[in-house]
Amino acid sequence: MLELKRALDAKGHCLLEMPSGTGKTTTLLSLIVAYMKAHPLDLTKLVYCSRTVPEIEKVMEELRKLMNYYEKEMGMEQNILGLALSSRKNLCINPSVSKEREGKVVDGRCYSLTASFVRARHAADDAVPICEFYEGFDAHGKEFPLPPGVYNLDDLKEYGQMKRWCPYFLARHTITHANIVVYSYHYLLDPKIAEVVSKEISKTSVVVFDEAHNIDNVCIDSMSVKITKRLLDKCSNSITILETTISNMKENDSKRLEKEYKRLVEGLRDATIARETDMALVNPVLPSEILEEAVPGTIRTAEHFVAFLKRVVEYIKTRLRVQHVVQESPAGFLRDIHTKVCIDRKPLRFSAERLASLIRTLEISDLTDFSPLVTVSHFATLVSTYTKGFTIIIEPFEDRAPTVSNPILYFSCLDSSIAIKPVFNRFQTVVITSGTLSPLDMYPKILDFHPVIMTSFTMTLARPCILPMIVSKGNDQVAMSSRYETREDTAVIRNYGNLLVEVAAAVPDGIVCFFTSYLYLETIVSSWYDQGIIDQLQRHKLLFIETQDAAETSLALINYIKACDNGRGAVLLSVARGKVSEGIDFDHHLGRAVLMFGIPYVYTQSRILRARLEYLRDQFQIKENDFLTFDAMRHAAQCLGRCMRGKTDYGIMILADKRFSRADKRSKLPKWIQEHLKDTNCNLSTEECVQICKRWLRQMAQPFSREDQLGISLLTLEQLQSEEMQKKIQQRAQGV
Amino acid sequence: MADEDETKEYRWESGYEKTWEAIKEDDDGLLESNVADLVARAKRKRAALKDTGAIQLGMMRHLFVVVDASACMFLQDLKPTRFLCVLKLLEVFVHEFFDLNPISQLGILTTKMKRSEQITVLAGNQKKHIEALQQLKDLSCEGEPSLQNSLERAMNGLKNMPAYSSREILVLFGSLTTCDPGDIQKTIKSLKDNNIRVSIIGLAAEVRICQEIAKKTGGTYNVLIDDHHLKELILNQVQPPAVAGSMEASLVKMGFPGASPIVNDGTSDSSADHAPAYCLCHIESETSSLMGPNGYNCPQCGSRYCELPVECKQCGLTLVSAPHLARSYHHLFPIKPFIERAQVRETTHCFACAKLFVEAETNVYECENCNQIVCLDCDLFIRETLHTCPGCASDPVTAQMKTN
């Protein structure tokens, strides 16, 4: 809290690592809210970005508790408005639209009911359907702000039902004056969405990125484009649709096209004006210089633009018809497109904007069909805007299936700082926090910012409730490692199997294992099957395996939980970087032990990764190996952190690879794990490991009550105020 | 592990221990604070014992002991094996159990190969149980245990027991997994409905389902640290638990056979009583011998028994002696816990054992009634064995008060 306060005072950015379950969210919320109350001018808004909908809900719960506490202590209503925002899919209450499952479809349907021209048409002709909730909101909602309070998604829906207002638009409207906004990363990082949703957030806000250990990848994903052959085929379809609509319109209503043309001549002046007031979030996709120019003449009329798009699509199609892998810079791509099909850089740059305008003019209500075309236009804009930090890779086939032709064009962002830069520049304080951010110094480098505070906190615990161990060899003294050379070695695989069997016999309830990749998981499981290890394992526990199929995995997870609850016990084999390792918590009996088989290095043969590594080396002086290790260790830590979700919880963490015990790997683990990783537990054999497990589990099973924690990891008010404790806190604060 | 010599194991058989880590020096490089800590820990255990007091305790207990006999009971982390160690401790337990709860009944079940087997039925004869336990030693442990099957079985046995008795199940569970035919949650619910308390002692690690069963049925769940701890845990179960909910009070018919010495005064009816006869507890065993004239005769049917308490085989009457009942009685009115206080100058020695208080002993214990001060050891002894305060008993005034 002290560190956070310092950062707020300094109006700078900070990076905090706090183990999960130690009240990270509460700390952040309570301090920032208190700060907001104390300095209402310096700090007006808190934007809390989390990753998934359940996490957003959790944050809202915490906020509600905090507000209730404030109310109880201060004895009056608090004038603070907090709300959560999610996609239309989660917020829609229109009975016909909300039935849809897919987010994109919901968006499209919503757009077709609420777009301005649809409503205009409705005014003329009652048969045109519109959304009554949006109408309700439009008629009344804008004047009456939401009363202060905490609204999570369900509350918003309820409120919307009550007032017959659309909750989604209500929430979006409310963002501008709400004190606390909780939503997903993408609303801030993805330039395409940020433009729409987050542009009106004032400068004096605090932005918190929770669970931000993957933030660089999110940044990169939001700026990257992947174009496949199928996508291009769809593009061609939509272009024909565009053509027919244009010709139709020409016959019926040529005025409108003319109007659009004029507007484009005038340029995007309005947008420029808006930007000058510094209200809007700078959109990295459309750099400001574009806005000052008018749309070039070549694509100003609708037909010309469609023809232009067609050429672009055809050109990309020809590029995909390659037999070998091509990698080139955006500049090279631009030159090529210029010589081959005579397209300049400038019109390319405007293609995204121009397409949006065209779709508006044509009154096309169903946007869903056009998403491929939109993707291509984004690509065109991006490729012509940025010459640095991006690369284009065209692969004629996938690595796994070199005979099947499946050409893909990757336009990949190499520099994660591009997407996040506007956020850092715009907001006075950005807090990046997660349970696993170690090593801390890497993040400022790859995100290119200068934090004022960078701290890793540890847990104060009444008992040693995590037991990290590095198992480096089997009972037969063969070193265990997932190194490429020893990967296929049966002795290593057998040793891994024996380790799992013995741990399964000693650890109750649930065990989660992480492998480095799906491929590795499959080979290991099949050879375990041959060696009879699977049979041995099933004598102790049931076995579940994560697959790439989301539905299958969630079914496996449900049954895994059931098996743990029933006392049968279960082992879940999953993959680091997979769905399980990222979003799912295995608290208490669901994860008594986590085994990490091998170091989860990213697939190093991937060309995108290689390009990124090269870029990192050239631009930020980060050695390839450093980045790879950093990436592997943060995923390992992420996996290990799955089993620890609070102070009363306990779990074993086994790192089964010889290489973990090297200093460069060990030191990259989060501080709260390192603290418990004793030197004696760093080079164990399977048998030693199981012995330690058994003894430790017995100790942990002893009754553990609240009283034991009091005074150590829990403080009563009196204890907190006592002089001795104050001194201790002072000391610790200075030590950090 | 009644026999200390047998628990001695070779160093290479034991797990990795770091004895030096258990001992820590304080700031001055002395070990004293550590010793004080050990004493304090013992005290805490005592405190845990304390809170069983005050409420109504069940005097008549019906208890099923379920012993895990699955493959994992062959592990040697308890010596010689988990199974043998548990059986041995159970013998002690059975003995103590009947000693403290003479009018209670006990039955033994085992579970292995996903099934549950009945070893002894609910009965009040401790000899039979101990014999059965001794025979169990040759049983081979295999397969997986089934908690549900054994709980169901025990429940069927306990269901029809009278409502005034407390119904309990004690599970000694070594496995970390259970293989059940159906939904164990239903079993837990019906256990709860039948007012059966399930206590579980885990031999390896904390298993969630055991925790849940114990919590929902009002029992305790403990996991051992080593064999001494296990003994302690098992013997804790000897103390009758507080009554859950309201049990109806009712009268129980009992017989009090007198231990009659040989008095040949020539009266006709006594001659039949004192004639040598087979004792009914040993009549089935091959080594049965004619017992001497000493014994107890059932006042209802006249069958002869060599030991009390016992349930009469002929007429089913519970036979106890008055001291047994008295011993049981003190569970109903446990003595008030002594107050812990800092050592005072005036008293230099323990009232009970006359030991001189030394400097190291910081805390002494005072009885609320008679204000006598005893040392820690005596306090424990009074509480666990004596069940009466020597200070109160020796003072005629307070002793009088108590009886009134």
Interface residues (C-beta under 8 A of the other chain):
Chain A: A505 A506 V507 P508 D509 R539 H540 K541 C564 D565 N566 G567 R568 G569 H588 H589 R592 E688 Q691 I692 K694 R695 L697 R698 Q699 M700 A701 Q702 P703
Chain B: G15 Y16 C72 D77 E144 L147 L176 T177 T178 C179 D180 D183 I184 G202 A204 A205 E206 V207 R208 I209 C210 N222 V223 L224 I225
